[in-house]
């Protein structure tokens, strides 16, 4: 298992924020309604992430001591389930690893706990994370998938993209229900967009895997 030891210098941090506005901008201009104030921004811990999920059934990601709530709508949740099912069926037949949903907590970087809507972790790295008492796994996702909701911001997605790749992720899919497109990233800056008449593939991470976007987005109908 390889986890990056340093947070990229150009990613946002709670440290040094002079105002609520500064903090929100550092987080990617997320809505203030998504930032939890208790515990105070900058003081939250991984224990808070776990406790809130268990007691309140709400998912918060941890960004340098700040709790940012995940936003998922009905359509987005449905697409995530369909994608996860397609991946699970294909991956399990080949014993390549495991597929997870948004309730799995991954410490991809120091002081940063993320919950991709869908993630794939290769078999070779799972034993390093599984079986530990801590519900937060110190492991990155080989493939991280975010189904973009109305409440997600461009800055937030950029922050996540940079953090995921800095941690070791090799492939990111950003699924946009509103436009029925998928943006595929193989590194933080280079991407290509697929429309609903095209087919999504697993690239170098899952060679041979394919998913018809027409069939995927048909679930929105």
KARAMO-V766764 format. One line per field, one symbol per residue. ss: DSSP state (a for helix, b for strand, c for the rest). phi: phi as a letter, one per 20 degrees, with the letter a starting at -180 (. if undefined). psi: psi as a letter, one per 40 degrees, with the letter a starting at -180 (. if undefined). A space follows every 10 residues. Layout:
BEGIN
ss = ???
phi = ???
psi = ???
END
This chain:
BEGIN
ss = cccccccccc ccccccccca aaaaaacccc caaabccccc cccccaaaaa aaaaaacccb bbbccbbbbc cccaaaaaaa aaaaaaaaaa aaaaccbbbb bcccbbbbbc cbbbcccbbb bbaaaacccc cccccbbccc ccbbbbbbcc cccaaaaaaa aaaaaaaccc bbbbbbcccc bbbbbccccc bbbbbcccbb bbcccbbbbb bbaaaaaaaa c
phi = .cdgecfgfe efbffnfebg ffffffeolf fffeefecfg godfcfffgf ffffedlcdc edclndedff dbefffffff fffffffgff fffdleqcdc efeeeceecg mcddcgfbbd cfgfdfgfdf nefffeeebe efcdcdefeg ffdfffffff gffgfffpgd bcddedffdl ccedddbfde bbddefedde celffcfofb bfffffffff e
psi = hhhheihhde iiidhehdid ddddddeffi hdeehhehii heeiiddddd dddddefihh ihgfehhhhi hhiddddddd dddddddddd dddefdaihi aeehhhgdih ehhigidiih hiddeddedi eidhehhgii hdhhhhhhid eiiddddddd dddddddeie hhhhhgddef ihhhheiddh iihhieeihh ieaedghdhi hhddddedee .
END
